[in-house]
Amino acid sequence: MPRIKGDRGIPPLPTRHDRITVPVWAVVLVLVARLVRGLVVVIARHPVAFAVVVGSTVLYRRTGLLGPGVLAGAVVLVALAWRLVHRRSFDRVARWAWGRVRLVFVYRRRWRAATMHCGLAIQIPTATGQRVTFDEYFPRIRTIRRSAAVEALRVELLPGQTPETWAAQAEALRHVYRARACRVRADRVGFVWVDFYRRDPLSKVVTPYPVDRMDDTADLENLPVGRREDGQPWLLRLRGSHVLVAGATGSGKGSVLWSLIRALGPAVRDGIVELWVCDPKGGMEMAAGAPMFARFAYDLPAIADLLDDAVERMRARADWLRGVTRLHVPSRAEPLIVVVVDEIAALTAYVTDRDLKRRLAASLPLLLSQGRAPGVVVVAAVRDPREETLPFRNLFSIRVALRLVEAEQVDLVLGDGAHDNGARCEDIPTSQQGTGYVVEGGSAEPIRVRAAWPDDAEIRWTADHYRLPLTGEVLDPIDPAGLDGATEPGRRPVPSPIGYQWARGWVPDLSAFLLPRDSR
Ligand SMILES: Nc1ncnc2c1ncn2[C@@H]1O[C@H](COP(=O)(O)OP(=O)(O)OP(=O)(O)O)[C@@H](O)[C@H]1O
């Protein structure tokens, strides 16, 4: 109901203004001033283009067609030489230049109409005595960034707009600019990035990345496991994160796990990562990587033991690190323990033995809630992400949703609103295995990714090339001054004739006979 006795002023009524006579010289002066202002703005916005136009015109006037022709030839030759000598810098500049061209001739050309028809421009009616006109305000494109797959516009929001206002119009903008997909990302306050995806770099199988040169702990925060929709590598931050991969049967969960294991190869070989692998599906899926695994269990009792040991190790480490650091630094003496579980639902929902069920129900949530800081992280795959099968899925900080059967499952895996934000996992074609969406560290925006596909030969090569050190190495005793390389008190260096880590995993666990009790 409109208020009748409010404190708001009465809106101005349209009135007919007095007719004012303006001298011709004043009109001409205003027009010239506007022209000069427009010219200055164009020069300020496009200095390079302006310089090129002026330079070419001057050259043409002085030399005829010869001058510009020679100049163009010289430019082409220099560009070719540059491309041959330093392809990377050439590509960067070429991308920038082509981006400017696209900005002027594609985006700016249709920008006013696009934003007006999508409701992203603002019209304020102004009435005079004779007619009603509108003051129009258009959002400004501040910059463009271009890669092989995506063109991103940084846009300044108009008053009253939020990133959600723009996200709601992403589909309409996609059609205006004939893009394959359009997504909106929030930038710093007052700005958004509007990403127009042109090519789909995920339509083809992604070949595994070279990982040979990864020998630094920093790499554990940037493990290349596939490709992102913008064509960049999909880098996974494993140190300090638990990872959940959900997907229907045949969606390619295995390729995510194997790409991750493969990326960890150099760290496994160097002893700064230990893989503790549980395959409740009988061991067939993961057995090929056994030479890399510090522990490998494929029946429920063994898996329960493995998880109990992981909890014990986590607690001991947490006691030792308390007050020293907030996040464990992996070292050869105290490696990052990566507990890989293929089909975690087999440990949470399908266990019938009451004792095992109790042990598993205790150890898994403990690892997930407390393991991050002391360097015991869990990477798990699941087919059915419902509450009944995976009650603690929110404890995973990185969640990947591959092809899913129902749209409702998307928000279960990636968090509320992910489906509305573009994660259409139910629409992923069955032929695009390994493709999905990832949400990291509480970000609301799902990123479309595809895992690399290491085939059987590649997995065999990886397992062989990055197998565990076979000879037990005598590790330095505790170094109280430095954390890196320090040994946890109570865990002593392990000399072993057959290789300590090897003995604890694939072949029967001989540590019970070989090692003193406190070092197990
Ligand atoms: N990233 C990928 N790129 C291309 N093809 C893939 C990819 N991942 C998997 N595939 C193909 O899809 C098939 C099924 O993959 P995978 O076994 O990893 O699925 P899954 O989700 O683990 O299935 P399940 O739930 O039955 O274990 C593979 O045999 C392979 O042919």
The ligand as a Tripos MOL2 file, in Angstrom:
@<TRIPOS>MOLECULE
LIG
   31    33     1     0     0
SMALL
NO_CHARGES

@<TRIPOS>ATOM
      1 N1         39.8530  -39.1550  -17.9320 N.pl3     1 LIG1
      2 C1         39.4520  -40.0560  -18.8510 C.ar      1 LIG1
      3 N2         39.6020  -39.7670  -20.1530 N.ar      1 LIG1
      4 C2         39.1880  -40.6490  -21.0810 C.ar      1 LIG1
      5 N3         38.6290  -41.8390  -20.8310 N.ar      1 LIG1
      6 C3         38.4690  -42.1920  -19.5570 C.ar      1 LIG1
      7 C4         38.8680  -41.3060  -18.4950 C.ar      1 LIG1
      8 N4         38.5760  -41.9050  -17.3360 N.ar      1 LIG1
      9 C5         38.0260  -43.0780  -17.6330 C.ar      1 LIG1
     10 N5         37.9550  -43.2660  -18.9670 N.ar      1 LIG1
     11 C6         37.3550  -44.4240  -19.6500 C.3       1 LIG1
     12 O1         36.2010  -44.7880  -18.9180 O.3       1 LIG1
     13 C7         36.3020  -46.1230  -18.4320 C.3       1 LIG1
     14 C8         35.7540  -46.2270  -17.0220 C.3       1 LIG1
     15 O2         36.5790  -45.4500  -16.1860 O.3       1 LIG1
     16 P1         36.7650  -45.7490  -14.6260 P.3       1 LIG1
     17 O3         36.9140  -47.2010  -14.3890 O.co2     1 LIG1
     18 O4         37.8250  -44.8450  -14.1450 O.co2     1 LIG1
     19 O5         35.3580  -45.3090  -14.0770 O.3       1 LIG1
     20 P2         34.8830  -45.3710  -12.5780 P.3       1 LIG1
     21 O6         34.0860  -44.1500  -12.3410 O.co2     1 LIG1
     22 O7         36.0450  -45.5890  -11.6660 O.co2     1 LIG1
     23 O8         33.9480  -46.6430  -12.6130 O.3       1 LIG1
     24 P3         33.5470  -47.5790  -11.3840 P.3       1 LIG1
     25 O9         32.6580  -46.7900  -10.5150 O.co2     1 LIG1
     26 O10        32.8390  -48.7020  -12.0460 O.co2     1 LIG1
     27 O11        34.8260  -47.9860  -10.7250 O.co2     1 LIG1
     28 C9         37.7820  -46.4480  -18.5300 C.3       1 LIG1
     29 O12        37.9940  -47.7960  -18.8020 O.3       1 LIG1
     30 C10        38.2730  -45.6010  -19.6730 C.3       1 LIG1
     31 O13        38.0860  -46.2760  -20.9030 O.3       1 LIG1
@<TRIPOS>BOND
     1     1     2 1
     2     2     3 ar
     3     2     7 ar
     4     3     4 ar
     5     4     5 ar
     6     5     6 ar
     7     6     7 ar
     8     6    10 ar
     9     7     8 ar
    10     8     9 ar
    11     9    10 ar
    12    10    11 1
    13    11    12 1
    14    11    30 1
    15    12    13 1
    16    13    14 1
    17    13    28 1
    18    14    15 1
    19    15    16 1
    20    16    17 2
    21    16    18 1
    22    16    19 1
    23    19    20 1
    24    20    21 2
    25    20    22 1
    26    20    23 1
    27    23    24 1
    28    24    25 2
    29    24    26 1
    30    24    27 1
    31    28    29 1
    32    28    30 1
    33    30    31 1
@<TRIPOS>SUBSTRUCTURE
     1 LIG1         1 GROUP 0 **** ****
